[in-house]
Amino acid sequence: MSHQNNRVSTRPLIAGLLLGATALTSLPAFAQVANDGPIVLEEIIVTAQKRAQRLQDVPASVAVVAASTLDNRPGTTIEGLQTLIPSLNFRKGGTSLDSSLFLRGVGTINFAIAAESSVAFVLDGVVLGRAGEAFGDLYDVERIEVLRGPQGTLFGKNASAGVVNLVTKRPGDKFGGTVELTAAEGSEYKGKVAVDLPLSDTVRARLTGFTGTYDGNITNLYTADPAAKKSKVNGYDRKGVRGVVEWDASDALTWTFIADYRKADDDSLAEVIGTSPVAGANQAALLSLLSGIDLKGDKTRQVRHNEASLSEEEGWGFSAQADYSVGDHTITSITAWREWDIWGQRDGDWLDRTAPYVGTAFAQLHDYGPQDNRTFSQELRIASPSGQTLEYVAGAYYANSKGDRTFTRDTTICTASTLAIDSTGQRPCLPGASNYVSGTSSATFGSKSETIAGFAQGTLRLTDQLSAIAGLRLTHDKLEAYHNRVPSQAPIDLPGIRRDLSGWVDKASKDNVSGKAGLSYKVTNEVATYATYSRGYKGPAFNVFFNQAANQRNLIKAETVDAYEAGVKSELFDRRALVNIAGFWSKYDNFQANNFDTLNGVVITRLTNAGEVSTKGIEIDSQLRVTEDFNITAGLAYTDAQIEKFRDATGVLTSARKGEPLPLAPKWKLSVGGEYTIATDNLPVDFHLNANYAYTSSQFSDLGNNPLLRIHSYDLVNVGFAISDKEDRYRLSLFVNNLFDQSFPIQIAPGGPGSALRYVIPREADRYAGVSLRVKFGE
């Protein structure tokens, strides 16, 4: 089947929205009216440069999602942010370990335990050792800042494509809180409670708890053991708690202690087989094993699995932040410890019968095993006061991270059978009438990494309008990886497992100098421009995976990027409108890329230094306050991410594949949203309407321009209606996501039965409605 979709009917709408987006784009903040004064936009304060600043004063492309936006979209996750931030994309894997973020078309489809993502995730000032730690529900969020482009000067080596900086809410100085309950189709239920507890004049606390369950969006047709298998899969059962304590120890010293814990038991990710097995001798037999599944590409919603696909996570962390004023300067120390444990299990043959026919084409593969991660980090920095001729941030950073994984694969094939060949042309197998051979192979592997860095970045005001920007980071990385495999004891070779031993340890170290330089010019009080150059870096890696051979353990060299960005930031019409525009061009050397490959008869992803790639484009972020009660936001991103030079089979860089697009890098993305409040005079309630439109152009799941792996373009429309009392202490919301029920995949992979295609279908690929009740209590 074809995966392309021209969507002719939506093109006029998209063209009109694109024109509108040049004047309006997505920075979710709200306007305010001060003492019946003029309607203006609310000031947006960010910490993108490790100090509190007005967004309009930051000479970089930064998109912000405010708490109010998330409050109006119940159930938003990190995955859902890609409909609010056009240059952000999300790759959903079988577990959080295999998922990753992309910015400006650049990211790492990262399965290797000794490799890092290209987009760093920062939680309350702490860089997470594994980005997958953050891929859960968003709750108690103050704001999310998305810093696009290399951020290596201030945030380090795993920010070569950008940073997602999540800031949670801080305690209030009066008792009060919020209770929120949400229910949606598919038996999805969520609950959240947050309470502020002032413990004394100098100590404040905030405690938040959440829980959520969901049956899933895919039907499992396997019925041999109905008591043990759910009919719906790709659901979840999650819960967690977060506590924050602020202590004003003195006039000069403030401590902030944050602890969080979460647990997730997800029966996911079950990939659907959406196309027919490739024509051949086994096609009819495989089709019979997929009976009942409506093979309709990304519209497929059934699987046949006799092994549940599970992802069980448990994570917790603690951080202590001290902010100490020394004269006009502030010294900040952040000490953090985080642990994240995950167990994964999947049906790797996508069939619900054990080796149903003779031959390796019908092998059963079941995979399972845990991964444990531990990270300690310490940051110490000093920040000069704002508003001075020279403003700067300087500091040192240390991180020590360790991860260990045990991966086991069970494989069974039928080698002979006394049963007659059936109508499919193959010889079926059944216990008692057939000969089965099983084998198990298990590998324990992991990595240790240590990073030491010193950094500084400053802005020097040359005139009242012109400023110079300079930054430098010195980084020393040490990396160690190991691999030990217990081989299969099967008497013959079996698909997907090896019969050889492994036992190796490899080490690497790397020193790097990265930095930033640029100029900013304030044209007027409302309009500023900037131009910057950034040098980014991602540390070395090892491609460590379960089934690798000794000759596949080569070092993946460090990735570097040279990035240029120029932009305009403006507040227009007496601060009723905000328009920020950024143009960028970046070139990556030794780009660390994963692409699909076949090893021991099973499709895998292989991490390599693919070569040189580039990304260029334009981003527009803006907002308009139409009236006191009507807001419009919108965001537009055009991204051209492509190969410049690629390593061929011999490892030589050539230009033969120049121009080939990078995976998960749509050229066009657009988001337009509106919020309208109907304030009544004669009723004790107000009414609230909100809607969001998001467009994503076509993209590929993998390198190679394979038309079978093209994800078609799609549009999403989400709408909501709410009623509240005048003080907004009580709000009842109704919402419909994906109003026009538009189906789409977020990942297409080869390697299904008979080379059929496997699709990852997200929750948002189907229309669903829900209701949410929010109640505020206390002061």
C-alpha positions in Angstrom: 0.0 0.0 0.0 1.1 3.6 -0.4 2.0 5.7 2.6 1.8 9.0 0.8 -1.1 11.3 1.2 -1.4 14.6 -0.7 -4.2 15.9 1.4 -5.5 18.1 -1.3 -8.5 19.1 0.7 -6.5 20.6 3.5 -4.0 22.6 1.4 -6.0 25.8 1.2 -6.5 25.7 5.0 -2.8 25.1 5.6 -1.7 27.8 3.2 -3.9 30.3 5.0 -2.6 29.3 8.4 1.0 29.5 7.2 0.4 33.1 6.1 -1.2 33.8 9.4 1.6 32.2 11.3 4.1 34.7 9.9 2.4 37.2 12.2 1.4 34.9 15.0 3.2 31.9 16.5 3.4 29.7 19.6 4.6 31.2 22.9 1.9 30.2 25.4 1.5 33.1 27.8 -1.5 35.2 28.6 -2.2 38.9 28.5 -3.2 40.9 31.5 -5.1 44.0 32.4 -3.6 46.1 35.1 -6.0 48.4 37.0 -8.2 48.7 33.9 -5.1 49.8 31.9 -4.3 48.7 28.4 -4.4 45.1 27.3 -0.8 43.8 27.2 0.9 40.4 27.0 2.1 38.9 30.3 5.9 39.0 30.8 7.5 35.6 30.1 10.4 34.8 32.4 12.7 31.9 31.5 16.0 30.4 32.8 17.3 29.3 29.4 20.7 30.8 30.2 20.8 29.7 33.9 19.6 33.1 35.1 16.1 34.5 35.3 15.5 36.7 32.2 12.7 38.1 30.0 12.2 35.8 27.1 12.6 38.7 24.7 16.0 39.5 26.2 17.4 36.0 25.4 19.4 36.0 22.1 18.3 32.5 21.2 15.4 30.6 19.8 13.4 29.5 22.8 9.8 28.2 22.8 7.8 28.2 26.0 4.8 26.1 27.1 3.2 27.7 30.2 1.3 25.9 32.9 -2.0 27.5 31.8 -1.6 25.8 28.3 -1.2 22.4 29.9 -4.1 23.0 32.2 -6.3 23.5 29.2 -5.1 20.3 27.6 -5.7 17.6 30.2 -3.4 14.6 29.9 -0.6 16.2 27.9 2.7 14.2 27.9 6.2 14.9 26.6 5.1 13.1 23.5 2.1 15.5 23.1 4.4 18.5 23.2 5.3 18.0 19.5 1.8 19.4 18.6 2.6 22.6 20.6 6.3 23.1 19.6 6.6 22.7 15.8 10.4 22.1 15.7 10.1 19.3 18.3 9.5 15.7 17.3 9.2 12.5 19.4 10.2 9.0 18.4 8.2 6.4 20.4 10.0 3.1 20.9 9.0 -0.2 22.6 9.9 1.3 26.0 11.1 4.7 27.3 14.6 3.4 26.7 14.0 3.3 23.0 12.2 6.6 22.7 13.9 9.9 21.9 13.4 13.6 21.2 14.3 15.4 18.0 14.9 19.1 17.5 15.3 20.8 14.1 15.3 17.3 12.5 18.2 16.1 14.6 18.1 13.3 17.2 19.5 9.9 18.0 17.3 6.8 17.7 19.2 5.5 20.7 19.1 1.9 21.8 22.7 1.5 22.9 23.4 1.7 26.6 26.7 3.4 26.0 25.4 6.3 23.9 23.5 9.5 24.7 20.6 11.4 23.2 21.1 14.6 21.1 18.4 16.5 23.1 19.1 16.9 26.8 16.3 16.9 29.3 16.7 19.1 32.3 14.4 18.7 35.3 14.5 21.5 37.9 18.1 22.3 37.0 19.3 18.6 36.9 20.4 17.1 33.6 18.9 13.6 33.4 21.3 10.8 32.6 18.8 9.2 30.4 16.2 11.3 28.5 13.7 8.3 28.8 13.4 9.1 32.6 11.2 12.1 31.6 8.8 10.3 29.1 5.8 10.1 31.4 2.9 12.3 32.3 3.4 16.0 32.8 2.1 17.1 36.2 2.6 20.1 38.4 4.5 21.9 35.7 5.2 25.7 35.9 6.6 25.9 32.4 8.6 24.0 29.7 11.3 25.8 27.8 12.5 24.3 24.6 16.0 25.6 23.6 16.5 24.8 19.9 20.0 24.2 18.5 23.2 23.3 20.2 23.3 24.3 23.9 26.7 22.8 24.8 28.2 25.9 26.5 25.8 25.9 29.4 24.2 22.4 29.3 26.9 20.1 28.2 27.7 17.3 25.8 24.3 15.7 25.3 22.7 18.9 24.0 24.0 18.9 20.5 20.5 19.4 19.1 18.9 21.3 22.0 17.5 21.2 25.4 14.0 20.6 27.0 14.0 22.4 30.3 11.1 21.5 32.6 10.5 23.6 35.7 7.9 22.4 38.2 5.8 24.6 40.5 7.2 25.9 43.7 5.4 26.1 47.1 3.1 29.0 47.9 3.2 31.0 51.1 -0.4 30.2 52.0 -2.3 27.0 52.4 -4.1 25.8 49.3 -4.1 23.4 46.5 -5.8 21.7 43.6 -7.6 18.5 42.9 -8.1 17.4 39.3 -9.9 14.3 38.0 -10.0 13.3 34.3 -11.8 10.6 32.5 -11.6 9.8 28.8 -12.8 7.1 26.3 -10.9 3.9 26.4 -11.3 3.6 30.2 -8.6 6.3 30.7 -8.7 7.8 34.2 -6.3 10.3 35.8 -6.2 12.0 39.2 -3.9 14.7 40.6 -3.7 16.4 44.0 -1.3 19.3 44.8 -1.2 21.1 48.1 0.9 24.0 49.4 1.9 23.8 53.0 3.5 26.8 54.7 5.3 25.2 57.6 6.7 28.4 59.1 7.6 32.0 58.1 10.8 30.6 56.5 9.8 27.1 55.4 7.3 26.3 52.6 6.4 22.9 51.2 4.4 21.6 48.2 3.3 18.0 47.8 1.9 16.6 44.6 0.6 13.1 43.8 -0.8 11.7 40.6 -2.2 8.4 39.3 -3.5 7.3 35.9 -4.7 4.2 34.1 -5.7 3.4 30.5 -6.8 0.2 28.8 -5.0 0.8 25.5 -5.8 1.5 21.8 -4.9 -1.9 20.3 -6.9 -5.1 20.4 -5.1 -8.4 21.0 -6.9 -11.2 19.3 -5.1 -13.9 21.1 -7.6 -15.9 23.1 -5.9 -19.2 24.1 -5.4 -17.9 27.7 -8.1 -15.2 28.2 -7.5 -15.1 31.9 -3.9 -14.0 31.5 -4.2 -11.8 28.4 -6.1 -8.5 28.2 -8.1 -7.8 25.0 -6.7 -4.3 24.9 -3.0 -3.4 24.9 -0.8 -0.4 24.8 -2.3 0.9 28.0 -0.7 2.0 31.3 -1.0 2.1 35.0 1.1 5.0 36.5 1.5 6.7 39.8 3.9 9.1 41.4 4.6 11.8 44.0 6.7 14.9 44.1 7.7 17.0 47.1 9.3 20.4 47.2 10.6 22.2 50.3 12.0 25.8 50.3 13.8 27.1 53.3 15.0 30.7 53.7 17.9 29.8 56.0 19.0 33.4 56.1 18.5 36.7 54.2 21.4 35.5 51.9 20.8 31.8 51.7 17.8 29.8 50.3 17.7 26.0 50.1 15.4 24.1 47.7 14.9 20.4 48.3 13.1 18.3 45.7 12.3 14.6 45.8 10.2 12.6 43.4 9.1 9.0 42.9 7.1 7.4 40.1 6.1 3.9 39.0 4.7 2.8 35.6 3.4 -0.6 34.6 2.6 -0.3 30.9 1.5 -3.1 28.6 3.2 -1.6 25.6 4.5 -1.1 23.1 2.7 -3.6 20.8 3.6 -2.8 17.2 0.8 -3.7 14.7 1.5 -5.6 11.5 -0.1 -3.3 9.0 0.8 -4.9 5.6 0.7 -8.3 4.1 3.8 -10.5 4.2 5.9 -10.2 1.1 4.8 -12.7 -1.7 6.6 -16.0 -1.5 6.3 -19.6 -0.4 5.5 -18.6 3.2 3.0 -15.8 2.4 -0.2 -17.9 2.6 0.8 -19.5 5.9 1.8 -16.2 7.5 -1.5 -14.6 6.4 -3.4 -17.5 8.1 -1.5 -16.7 11.3 -2.6 -13.0 11.0 -6.2 -13.9 10.5 -8.6 -11.4 12.0 -6.2 -8.5 11.7 -7.4 -5.9 9.3 -4.2 -5.1 7.4 -4.8 -1.5 6.7 -1.4 0.2 7.3 -1.6 2.8 10.0 -5.4 2.1 10.4 -4.6 -1.3 11.7 -5.7 -1.7 15.4 -5.3 -5.5 16.0 -2.4 -7.7 17.0 -2.0 -11.4 17.7 0.5 -11.8 20.5 1.0 -14.7 22.9 3.6 -12.7 24.9 2.6 -9.5 26.5 4.6 -6.5 25.6 5.4 -4.9 28.9 7.4 -1.9 30.2 7.7 -1.6 34.0 9.5 1.4 35.3 10.4 2.7 38.7 12.4 5.9 39.2 13.2 8.3 41.9 15.5 11.3 42.5 16.6 13.9 45.0 18.2 17.3 44.5 19.4 19.9 46.9 19.8 23.4 45.6 21.5 26.3 47.5 21.3 29.9 46.3 23.6 32.1 48.2 23.9 35.9 47.7 27.4 37.3 47.9 27.0 41.0 47.4 25.2 41.5 44.1 26.3 38.0 42.9 24.5 34.7 43.4 26.3 31.4 44.0 24.2 28.3 43.1 25.0 24.7 44.0 22.8 21.8 42.7 23.6 18.3 44.0 21.4 15.5 42.6 21.1 11.7 42.7 18.7 9.8 40.4 17.9 6.2 39.9 15.8 4.7 37.1 15.0 1.0 36.7 13.1 -0.5 33.8 12.0 -3.9 32.8 11.1 -4.6 29.2 9.3 -7.6 27.5 8.0 -8.0 24.0 6.7 -10.5 21.5 9.4 -10.4 18.8 7.7 -12.6 16.3 4.3 -10.8 16.4 2.5 -14.2 16.2 0.4 -15.9 18.8 1.4 -19.5 18.1 4.6 -21.2 19.0 6.5 -22.1 15.8 3.3 -23.1 14.0 5.0 -24.4 10.8 8.3 -26.1 9.9 11.1 -23.7 9.2 13.0 -20.7 10.6 10.5 -18.3 8.9 8.0 -19.2 11.6 10.4 -19.0 14.6 9.0 -17.7 17.9 11.1 -14.9 19.5 10.4 -13.6 23.0 12.6 -10.9 24.5 12.8 -9.7 28.1 15.1 -8.2 30.7 15.9 -5.3 33.1 18.0 -2.2 32.9 19.2 -0.2 35.9 20.6 3.4 35.8 22.2 5.5 38.4 23.4 9.1 38.1 25.1 11.5 40.5 25.7 15.1 39.4 27.0 18.3 41.0 26.9 21.8 39.6 28.4 24.9 41.1 28.1 28.3 39.4 28.1 32.0 40.0 25.9 34.5 38.3 26.5 38.3 38.1 23.6 40.7 38.7 21.4 41.6 35.8 21.4 45.0 34.2 25.1 45.5 34.4 27.6 46.3 31.6 28.9 42.8 31.9 26.5 40.0 32.8 27.9 36.5 33.1 27.4 32.9 34.4 30.4 30.7 35.2 30.8 27.4 36.9 31.8 23.8 37.0 29.9 20.5 36.4 30.5 16.9 37.3 28.4 13.8 36.5 29.0 10.1 37.1 26.5 7.7 35.5 26.3 3.9 35.4 23.9 1.7 33.5 23.6 -2.1 33.4 21.2 -4.2 31.3 20.4 -7.9 31.1 18.7 -9.0 27.9 17.4 -12.5 27.2 15.9 -13.9 24.0 14.1 -17.2 23.8 13.8 -18.7 20.3 11.8 -21.8 19.3 11.5 -23.3 15.8 9.8 -26.5 14.5 12.3 -28.6 12.6 10.1 -31.5 11.5 6.4 -32.6 11.7 4.4 -35.7 10.9 1.4 -33.6 9.9 0.4 -33.3 6.3 1.0 -30.1 4.3 -2.1 -27.9 4.6 -3.8 -25.5 2.2 -1.1 -22.9 2.7 1.5 -25.2 1.2 3.4 -25.5 4.5 3.7 -28.3 7.0 2.0 -27.3 10.3 3.4 -28.2 13.7 1.6 -29.2 16.9 2.9 -30.6 20.2 3.1 -34.4 20.1 3.3 -34.5 16.3 6.3 -32.3 15.7 9.9 -31.8 16.7 10.8 -28.4 18.3 14.2 -26.9 19.0 14.5 -24.1 21.6 17.4 -22.0 22.6 18.0 -19.1 25.0 20.8 -16.6 24.9 21.4 -13.9 27.5 23.8 -11.0 27.6 24.7 -8.6 30.4 26.2 -5.4 29.3 26.5 -1.8 30.4 28.5 1.4 30.6 30.1 3.9 33.0 30.6 7.5 32.1 32.2 10.4 33.9 32.1 14.0 32.9 34.0 17.0 34.2 33.4 20.4 32.8 34.1 24.1 33.3 32.0 26.7 31.6 31.4 30.5 31.3 29.1 32.7 29.2 28.7 36.4 29.3 27.1 39.4 27.6 29.1 42.6 27.3 27.1 45.8 26.6 29.2 47.8 24.1 26.6 50.6 23.7 23.0 51.1 24.8 21.9 49.1 21.8 24.8 46.7 20.9 26.0 43.8 23.0 28.6 41.0 22.5 28.0 37.4 23.6 30.8 34.9 24.3 30.9 31.5 26.0 33.3 28.7 26.5 33.1 25.1 27.9 35.9 22.7 28.5 34.8 19.1 28.9 36.6 15.9 29.8 34.7 12.7 29.2 35.6 9.1 30.2 33.5 6.2 29.0 33.7 2.5 29.7 31.5 -0.3 28.2 31.4 -4.0 28.8 29.6 -7.0 27.2 29.2 -10.6 28.5 27.0 -13.1 26.7 25.9 -16.6 27.7 25.5 -18.3 24.4 22.6 -20.4 23.3 23.2 -24.2 23.9 20.8 -25.2 21.0 22.3 -27.8 18.8 21.7 -25.7 15.7 21.8 -22.0 14.8 18.5 -20.3 15.6 17.2 -16.9 14.4 18.0 -13.9 16.6 20.5 -15.6 18.9 24.2 -16.4 18.9 26.1 -19.4 20.0 29.4 -17.7 20.7 30.7 -16.2 23.9 31.6 -12.6 24.5 33.5 -10.9 27.2 35.1 -7.6 26.6 35.6 -4.2 28.2 36.4 -1.1 26.1 37.4 2.4 27.3 37.5 5.8 25.7 38.2 9.4 26.8 37.7 12.7 25.0 38.6 16.3 25.7 36.5 19.0 24.0 36.3 22.7 23.7 32.9 24.1 22.7 31.4 27.6 23.0 29.3 30.4 21.6 29.9 33.9 20.1 27.6 36.5 18.8 26.1 40.0 18.8 22.7 41.3 19.8 21.3 44.7 18.7 18.3 46.4 20.2 16.7 48.3 17.4 14.0 49.8 19.6 12.6 49.1 23.0 10.2 46.6 21.3 12.5 45.0 18.6 15.8 43.3 19.1 18.0 41.3 16.7 20.8 38.8 17.3 23.3 36.6 15.4 25.3 33.8 17.0 27.7 31.0 16.3 27.7 27.9 18.5 30.0 24.9 18.7 28.2 21.8 20.0 29.5 18.4 21.0 28.2 15.0 21.9 30.6 12.6 23.5 32.0 9.3 22.2 29.9 6.1 22.4 30.0 2.4 22.0 27.3 0.5 20.1 26.6 -2.0 22.8 23.6 -4.3 22.2 22.5 -7.9 23.0 23.4 -9.8 19.9 26.6 -8.1 18.8 29.8 -9.9 17.8 33.3 -8.9 19.0 34.1 -7.2 15.6 31.0 -4.9 16.0 32.2 -3.1 19.1 34.0 -0.3 17.4 34.2 3.1 19.1 31.6 5.7 17.8 33.6 8.9 17.6 32.4 12.1 19.3 29.9 14.2 17.3 30.5 17.9 16.7 28.3 20.6 15.2 28.9 24.1 13.9 25.7 26.1 14.2 24.7 29.6 13.0 21.5 31.4 14.0 20.1 34.8 13.4 16.8 36.1 14.8 14.4 38.9 15.5 12.4 39.3 18.7 9.6 41.8 18.8 6.6 43.0 20.8 4.2 44.9 18.6 1.0 47.0 18.9 1.7 48.3 22.4 2.7 44.7 23.6 -0.5 43.1 22.4 1.4 40.9 19.9 4.7 39.1 20.1 6.6 37.8 17.0 9.9 36.0 17.3 11.7 34.8 14.1 14.8 32.7 13.9 16.8 31.3 10.9 19.4 28.6 11.4 22.0 26.5 9.7 23.9 23.7 11.4 26.4 21.1 10.1 27.2 18.0 12.1 30.4 15.9 11.7 30.7 12.3 12.8 26.9 12.3 13.1 25.9 9.4 15.4 23.0 7.7 13.7 20.9 4.6 14.1 19.6 2.8 11.0 17.8 -0.5 10.4 20.0 -3.5 9.7 19.6 -7.3 9.7 21.7 -9.5 12.1 21.2 -13.3 12.6 17.9 -13.1 10.7 16.4 -10.3 12.8 16.0 -6.6 12.0 18.0 -4.5 14.5 19.1 -0.9 14.6 22.9 -0.2 14.3 24.6 2.9 15.7 27.4 4.3 13.5 29.2 7.5 12.7 27.1 8.0 9.6 29.0 11.0 8.3 28.1 14.6 7.8 24.6 16.0 7.9 23.1 19.5 8.0 19.9 21.2 9.0 18.6 24.6 8.1 15.4 26.4 8.3 13.2 29.0 9.9 11.1 29.1 13.1 8.4 31.6 14.0 6.9 32.0 17.5 4.2 34.5 18.2 1.1 35.4 20.1 -1.7 37.9 19.8 -4.1 39.2 22.4 -7.2 40.0 20.3 -9.3 41.2 23.2 -9.1 40.9 26.9 -10.8 37.5 26.6 -9.5 36.2 23.3 -5.9 34.8 22.7 -4.4 33.4 19.5 -1.1 31.5 19.5 0.7 29.9 16.6 4.0 28.3 15.7 5.7 27.5 12.4 8.8 25.5 11.6 10.4 24.8 8.2 13.3 22.4 8.5 15.5 20.9 5.8 17.6 18.2 7.5 19.7 16.1 5.1 22.8 14.1 4.5 25.8 15.9 3.2 28.3 13.0 3.1 27.7 9.4 4.1 30.0 6.6 4.9 29.7 3.7 2.5 30.2 0.0 3.3 34.0 0.5 3.3 33.8 3.4 5.8 34.7 6.1 3.2 32.8 9.4 3.1 31.1 10.0 -0.2 28.5 12.5 -1.5 26.4 9.7 -3.2 23.5 10.2 -0.8 23.7 14.0 -0.5 20.3 15.5 -0.1 18.7 12.4 1.4 16.4 13.5 4.3 17.1 12.6 7.9 14.6 10.4 9.6 11.8 11.9 11.7 12.5 15.3 10.2 9.3 16.7 8.6 10.0 19.8 6.5 6.9 21.7 7.7 5.2 21.8 11.1 2.5 24.2 12.2 0.5 24.8 15.3 -2.3 27.3 15.7 -4.3 27.6 18.9 -7.0 29.9 20.3 -8.6 30.5 23.7 -11.8 32.5 24.2 -13.5 33.3 27.5 -17.2 34.3 27.6 -17.5 36.4 30.7 -21.1 36.6 31.7 -22.8 39.5 33.6 -26.0 37.8 34.7 -24.7 34.3 35.5 -22.4 33.2 38.3 -20.2 31.3 35.7 -18.0 31.9 32.8 -17.5 29.8 29.7 -14.2 28.9 28.0 -13.5 27.7 24.5 -10.2 26.4 23.2 -9.0 24.8 20.0 -5.6 23.8 18.6 -4.7 22.8 15.0 -1.4 21.0 14.3 0.0 20.0 10.9 3.0 17.8 10.2 4.3 17.1 6.7 5.5 13.8 5.6 8.7 12.3 7.0 10.7 9.0 6.9 11.2 6.5 9.8 14.7 5.7 8.7 17.6 6.8 6.5 17.3 5.6 2.9 14.3 7.4 1.3 12.5 4.1 1.4 8.9 4.9 0.3 7.6 2.0 2.4 8.9 3.8 5.5 7.4 7.2 4.7 5.0 8.6 7.3 2.3 10.5 5.5 1.4 14.1 6.4 -1.4 14.6 8.9 -3.5 17.2 10.6 -4.8 17.2 14.2 -7.6 19.3 15.6 -8.2 19.3 19.4 -11.1 21.3 20.9 -12.4 21.9 24.4 -15.2 23.6 26.3 -15.2 24.5 30.0 -17.5 26.2 32.5 -16.1 27.8 35.7 -17.1 30.0 38.5 -16.0 33.7 38.4 -12.9 33.0 40.5 -12.0 29.8 38.5 -12.0 27.8 41.7 -14.2 25.2 40.0 -13.8 24.3 36.4 -15.5 21.5 34.4 -14.0 20.8 31.0 -15.0 18.7 28.1 -12.5 17.9 25.4 -12.2 16.1 22.1 -8.8 15.2 20.8 -8.2 14.4 17.1 -11.7 15.7 16.3 -11.7 14.5 12.7 -10.4 11.0 13.6 -7.3 11.1 11.5 -5.1 8.0 11.6 -1.3 8.2 11.5 1.7 6.2 12.7 4.7 7.8 14.5 7.0 5.0 13.5 7.2 2.4 10.6 9.8 -0.3 10.7 10.6 -3.3 8.6 11.1 -6.8 9.9 7.6 -8.1 10.6 6.5 -11.6 9.6 7.5 -12.3 6.1 9.0 -8.8 5.9 5.7 -7.1 6.6 5.8 -3.6 8.0 5.4 -2.8 11.7 3.6 0.3 12.8 3.6 2.2 16.1 0.2 3.7 16.6 -0.1 6.4 19.3 -3.1 7.2 21.4 -3.6 10.4 19.5 -4.2 8.6 16.2 -7.8 8.0 17.1 -10.5 10.5 18.1 -11.4 10.4 21.8 -13.4 12.5 24.2 -13.1 13.2 27.8 -14.1 15.3 30.8 -12.0 16.9 33.5 -13.0 18.5 36.8 -10.6 20.9 38.6 -11.2 22.2 42.1 -9.1 24.7 44.0 -9.2 24.9 47.7 -7.6 27.0 50.5 -6.2 30.4 49.9 
